[in-house]
Amino acid sequence: MNISTTRFGSIRLETRDLFTFPAGLIGLADCRDWALLSDGSNDALAWLQSVERPETALAVVSPRRFVPDYRFRAYRSELAPLELADIEEAYVLSIVSQNVDELTLNLKAPIVVNVRNRVGRQIVVNDDHPLQYVLPSPSSRLKKIA
């Protein structure tokens, strides 16, 4: 199938390339089918592109890339629809947002996908993770050493 997108133009996808979110995402309940696309210029970044809405693409990252000790607790009932046979089948993503001049990660409502059966779900975790975890700017990570 070909889908036309606002951000990426026309994309050819196979059915097996899609992730289904039976409950949609928070604020996007009508968007059930998504493609996970890599970003050619940034290996940390990927895009969840809605099949139903050509204008909707969400920047996502693995939260552990930026918060190495990130873990969350969720009710089993929240994860049950994913039909995870093994925790290794789960892949966790956080939505990236730009707020004024900062990039933030949503650590409170991660997206969990089962890579085997291509089903995903966004859950609100039981922990005190922030909704907007501010990523350090590239210049703030540089330190003068001489």
HELIX and SHEET records of a PDB file:
HELIX    1   1 THR A   15  ASP A   17  5                                   3    
HELIX    2   2 PRO A   63  ARG A   65  5                                   3    
HELIX    3   3 ARG A   76  LEU A   79  1                                   4    
HELIX    4   4 ALA A   80  LEU A   82  5                                   3    
HELIX    5   5 ILE A   87  GLU A   89  5                                   3    
HELIX    6   6 PRO A  138  ARG A  141  5                                   4    
SHEET    1   A 2 ASN A   2  THR A   5  0                                        
SHEET    2   A 2 GLY A   9  ARG A  12 -1                                        
SHEET    1   B 7 LEU A  18  THR A  20  0                                        
SHEET    2   B 7 ASP A  33  SER A  38 -1                                        
SHEET    3   B 7 ALA A  46  SER A  50 -1                                        
SHEET    4   B 7 ALA A  57  VAL A  61 -1                                        
SHEET    5   B 7 ALA A  90  ASN A  99 -1                                        
SHEET    6   B 7 GLU A 102  LEU A 105 -1                                        
SHEET    7   B 7 TYR A 133  VAL A 134 -1                                        
SHEET    1   C 7 LEU A  18  THR A  20  0                                        
SHEET    2   C 7 ASP A  33  SER A  38 -1                                        
SHEET    3   C 7 ALA A  46  SER A  50 -1                                        
SHEET    4   C 7 ALA A  57  VAL A  61 -1                                        
SHEET    5   C 7 ALA A  90  ASN A  99 -1                                        
SHEET    6   C 7 ILE A 111  ASN A 114 -1                                        
SHEET    7   C 7 VAL A 119  GLN A 122 -1                                        
END                                                                             
